[in-house]
């Protein structure tokens, strides 16, 4: 499995051609959480005072998603943002802040971020969640942020994500723990959450 990263960490990541030219910065990630993949990026110009670009980057034009940059073949990979990302809400608009529930109606918490796989896949593999009191007991100020694997199925209902109960049997405290869960292993820092 390729490196896992949070979608929020992609914001301001440079978009670089294989020839080494930095052509834009990622402004936001467009993600189809139900289909389990990134569908593209909205872009901003390079530099502190640059605003949003009228161009977008659809996922099929991405050569690789890396730790330090989003790689594309050349500048022709950028297309009209309206055409490339039409009718697809950005991650912030659709998923961040959404409630996460199990199919049985148990509240898991609130989505803080989406975890994606780097490389050429762009798969959504899990979520960073502010756990609810029922999911992780304790006072609100000590409530944990946990990483929850995506599971086999996922339903988006308005501003709620509904996961199968088996997807939240184990959660991770950090990205390496989620990497182990997504790869089939259960490392020591992974804790059971639901009975």
C-alpha positions as CSV (number, residue, x, y, z in Angstrom):
1,X,0.0,0.0,0.0
2,X,1.2,3.5,-0.8
3,X,1.6,6.2,1.9
4,X,-1.6,7.4,3.5
5,X,-2.2,11.1,3.9
6,X,-5.0,13.3,5.0
7,X,-6.9,15.3,2.4
8,X,-6.5,18.5,4.4
9,X,-2.7,18.1,4.2
10,X,-3.0,18.3,0.4
11,X,-4.2,21.9,0.6
12,X,-1.4,24.2,-0.7
13,X,0.6,21.2,-2.0
14,X,2.2,22.2,-5.3
15,X,1.0,20.7,-8.6
16,X,4.2,20.0,-10.5
17,X,4.8,18.7,-14.1
18,X,7.1,15.8,-14.8
19,X,9.4,18.5,-16.3
20,X,9.7,20.1,-12.9
21,X,7.5,23.2,-13.4
22,X,5.2,24.1,-10.5
23,X,2.0,25.3,-12.2
24,X,-0.5,25.7,-9.3
25,X,-1.2,24.8,-5.7
26,X,-4.0,22.5,-4.5
27,X,-6.9,24.7,-3.1
28,X,-9.3,21.9,-2.1
29,X,-9.9,18.2,-2.8
30,X,-12.9,17.0,-4.6
31,X,-13.8,13.6,-3.3
32,X,-16.5,11.0,-3.9
33,X,-16.5,9.4,-0.4
34,X,-19.2,7.0,-1.3
35,X,-17.3,5.8,-4.4
36,X,-14.1,5.8,-2.3
37,X,-11.9,8.0,-4.4
38,X,-10.6,11.4,-5.1
39,X,-12.2,12.9,-8.3
40,X,-10.0,16.0,-8.6
41,X,-8.7,19.2,-7.2
42,X,-9.6,22.8,-7.2
43,X,-6.5,25.0,-7.7
44,X,-5.0,28.3,-6.6
45,X,-2.2,30.2,-8.2
46,X,1.4,30.0,-6.8
47,X,2.4,32.5,-4.2
48,X,1.0,34.1,-1.1
49,X,-1.4,36.6,-2.8
50,X,-2.6,34.4,-5.6
51,X,-6.2,33.6,-5.8
52,X,-8.2,30.6,-7.1
53,X,-7.6,29.5,-10.7
54,X,-10.3,29.0,-13.3
55,X,-8.7,25.7,-14.0
56,X,-9.1,22.4,-12.1
57,X,-7.3,19.1,-12.1
58,X,-9.4,16.0,-12.7
59,X,-8.0,12.8,-11.0
60,X,-7.4,11.0,-14.3
61,X,-4.9,13.7,-15.2
62,X,-2.9,13.1,-12.0
63,X,0.3,11.1,-12.7
64,X,1.0,10.5,-8.9
65,X,0.0,11.9,-5.6
66,X,3.1,12.2,-3.5
67,X,4.2,13.3,0.0
68,X,5.5,16.7,-1.4
69,X,3.6,17.3,-4.6
70,X,0.8,16.3,-7.0
71,X,2.5,15.2,-10.2
72,X,1.0,15.8,-13.6
73,X,2.5,15.1,-17.1
74,X,2.3,18.7,-18.3
75,X,0.2,21.9,-18.0
76,X,-2.3,20.6,-20.5
77,X,-3.6,18.3,-17.7
78,X,-5.3,21.3,-16.2
79,X,-8.9,21.9,-17.6
80,X,-11.7,24.3,-17.0
81,X,-12.7,23.9,-13.3
82,X,-16.4,24.2,-14.2
83,X,-16.2,21.3,-16.7
84,X,-13.9,19.1,-14.8
85,X,-15.6,19.3,-11.4
86,X,-19.2,20.1,-12.2
87,X,-21.8,18.9,-9.8
88,X,-19.2,17.5,-7.4
89,X,-19.0,19.3,-4.0
90,X,-15.6,19.9,-2.5
91,X,-14.5,17.9,0.5
92,X,-15.1,20.8,2.9
93,X,-18.7,21.3,1.6
94,X,-19.7,17.6,1.7
95,X,-17.8,15.5,4.2
96,X,-15.9,17.6,6.7
97,X,-18.0,18.2,9.8
98,X,-20.5,15.5,8.8
99,X,-21.8,13.1,11.5
100,X,-20.5,9.5,11.2
101,X,-22.9,6.7,12.3
102,X,-23.0,2.9,12.1
103,X,-25.8,1.2,10.1
104,X,-27.3,0.3,13.5
105,X,-27.6,4.1,14.4
106,X,-24.7,4.3,16.9
107,X,-22.9,7.7,16.7
108,X,-19.2,7.4,16.0
109,X,-18.4,11.1,15.9
110,X,-17.7,14.0,13.6
111,X,-15.5,13.8,10.5
112,X,-12.4,16.0,10.8
113,X,-10.6,14.7,7.7
114,X,-10.5,12.1,5.0
115,X,-7.5,9.7,4.6
116,X,-6.4,8.9,1.1
117,X,-3.8,6.7,-0.4
118,X,-1.0,8.3,-2.3
119,X,0.5,7.2,-5.6
120,X,-1.8,6.7,-8.6
121,X,-4.7,5.2,-6.6
122,X,-6.3,8.2,-4.9
123,X,-8.4,5.8,-2.8
124,X,-10.3,6.9,0.3
125,X,-9.2,4.4,3.0
126,X,-10.6,6.0,6.1
127,X,-11.5,9.1,8.2
128,X,-10.1,11.1,11.0
129,X,-12.9,11.5,13.5
130,X,-13.6,13.5,16.7
131,X,-15.1,10.5,18.6
132,X,-18.4,10.9,20.3
133,X,-18.7,10.3,24.1
134,X,-20.5,7.0,23.5
135,X,-17.8,5.8,21.1
136,X,-14.9,6.9,23.2
137,X,-16.0,7.6,26.8
138,X,-14.6,10.5,28.8
139,X,-14.9,14.2,29.2
140,X,-15.2,16.2,26.0
141,X,-11.9,18.0,26.5
142,X,-10.1,14.7,26.6
143,X,-12.0,13.0,23.8
144,X,-9.8,11.4,21.3
145,X,-9.3,11.9,17.7
146,X,-9.2,8.5,16.1
147,X,-8.8,7.1,12.6
148,X,-11.6,4.9,11.4
149,X,-11.3,2.6,8.3
150,X,-13.7,3.2,5.5
151,X,-15.1,-0.4,5.4
152,X,-16.6,-2.2,2.5
153,X,-19.7,0.0,2.1
154,X,-20.3,3.6,2.8
155,X,-23.5,5.6,2.5
156,X,-23.8,9.4,2.3
157,X,-27.1,10.6,3.6
158,X,-27.3,14.4,3.6
159,X,-24.5,15.4,6.0
160,X,-24.1,12.0,7.6
161,X,-21.8,9.1,6.7
162,X,-23.1,5.7,7.5
163,X,-20.6,2.9,7.9
164,X,-21.1,-0.9,8.5
165,X,-20.5,-1.8,12.2
166,X,-17.6,-4.1,11.2
167,X,-15.7,-1.1,9.8
168,X,-15.4,0.4,13.3
169,X,-14.6,-2.7,15.3
170,X,-11.0,-1.5,15.4
171,X,-9.8,2.1,15.2
172,X,-6.3,3.5,15.1
173,X,-4.8,6.3,17.1
174,X,-2.6,7.5,14.1
175,X,-1.9,7.1,10.4
176,X,0.5,4.2,10.8
177,X,-2.1,2.3,12.7
178,X,-4.7,3.0,10.0
179,X,-2.2,1.8,7.4
180,X,-1.9,-1.5,9.3
181,X,-5.7,-1.8,9.5
182,X,-6.1,-1.0,5.8
183,X,-3.4,-3.6,5.0
184,X,-5.1,-6.3,7.1
185,X,-2.9,-6.2,10.2
186,X,-3.9,-5.0,13.7
187,X,-0.9,-3.3,15.4
188,X,-0.6,-2.7,19.2
189,X,-1.9,0.9,19.1
190,X,-5.2,-0.2,17.5
191,X,-8.0,-0.5,20.0
192,X,-11.4,-2.1,19.8
193,X,-14.2,0.4,20.0
194,X,-17.6,-1.2,19.6
195,X,-18.7,-4.3,21.5
